[in-house]
Amino acid sequence: MAAKDYKICPALFNAYIAKVSKRNPNQMTNDRRVIEEGEIMMLIDWYLDNELGEEHTRLSFPSHAREGMTIEMKFIKTEDKEG
């Protein structure tokens, strides 16, 4: 399979990288893999570093699931609490 045959498919409880059915484009085939939360967070972190730079502390984008709403993430520096 070529990479172009796979899409990110949001489902009820998970998001998948899946091949879409040719008969029904609204249905995934069994050829799919769950996208883990760590992978999503790693992609957001990569995007911030490469596209926005370190000076940005917020990321916001329009929600496709909730029309008219915006998703906003704020990044806060944590302090090391050793000893």
C-alpha positions as CSV (number, residue, x, y, z in Angstrom):
1,M,0.0,0.0,0.0
2,A,1.1,3.5,-0.7
3,A,1.1,6.1,2.0
4,K,-1.4,8.2,0.0
5,D,-4.0,5.4,0.6
6,Y,-4.1,6.1,4.3
7,K,-5.8,9.0,6.1
8,I,-6.3,10.2,9.7
9,C,-9.7,9.1,10.7
10,P,-11.3,10.3,13.9
11,A,-13.7,7.9,15.5
12,L,-15.8,7.9,18.7
13,F,-13.0,7.2,21.2
14,N,-9.8,7.1,19.2
15,A,-8.1,8.5,16.1
16,Y,-6.7,6.1,13.5
17,I,-4.3,6.0,10.6
18,A,-6.4,3.9,8.3
19,K,-7.1,2.9,4.8
20,V,-10.5,4.1,3.7
21,S,-12.9,1.7,2.0
22,K,-13.3,2.1,-1.7
23,R,-17.0,1.0,-1.6
24,N,-17.9,3.4,1.2
25,P,-15.6,6.4,1.7
26,N,-17.1,7.0,5.1
27,Q,-15.8,3.7,6.4
28,M,-12.4,2.5,7.5
29,T,-11.0,-0.9,6.5
30,N,-9.4,-3.3,9.1
31,D,-6.0,-2.0,7.9
32,R,-5.7,0.6,10.6
33,R,-3.7,1.7,13.7
34,V,-4.6,3.8,16.7
35,I,-2.8,7.1,17.0
36,E,-1.5,7.2,20.6
37,E,-1.8,10.4,22.7
38,G,2.0,10.6,23.0
39,E,2.3,10.7,19.2
40,I,-0.2,13.5,19.0
41,M,1.6,15.5,21.7
42,M,5.0,14.9,20.0
43,L,3.6,16.2,16.7
44,I,2.2,19.3,18.4
45,D,5.6,19.9,20.0
46,W,7.4,19.4,16.7
47,Y,5.0,21.8,15.0
48,L,5.6,24.5,17.6
49,D,9.4,24.1,17.4
50,N,9.5,24.1,13.6
51,E,6.7,26.4,12.5
52,L,6.3,28.9,15.3
53,G,9.6,29.0,17.2
54,E,10.2,29.1,21.0
55,E,8.7,32.5,21.6
56,H,5.2,31.3,21.1
57,T,3.4,29.8,24.1
58,R,-0.1,29.3,22.7
59,L,-1.5,27.3,19.9
60,S,-5.1,27.9,18.7
61,F,-7.0,26.6,15.7
62,P,-10.7,26.3,14.7
63,S,-12.5,23.1,15.8
64,H,-14.0,21.0,13.1
65,A,-16.0,18.9,15.6
66,R,-17.6,21.9,17.3
67,E,-18.4,24.5,14.7
68,G,-17.9,28.1,15.8
69,M,-15.4,27.2,18.6
70,T,-11.7,27.5,18.8
71,I,-9.3,25.0,20.5
72,E,-6.5,26.8,22.4
73,M,-3.5,25.3,24.1
74,K,-1.3,27.2,26.5
75,F,2.2,26.0,27.3
76,I,3.5,26.6,30.8
77,K,7.1,26.2,32.0
78,T,7.5,23.7,34.8
79,E,10.0,23.9,37.5
80,D,12.2,21.0,38.5
81,K,11.2,19.8,42.0
82,E,14.2,17.8,43.0
83,G,15.5,17.5,46.6
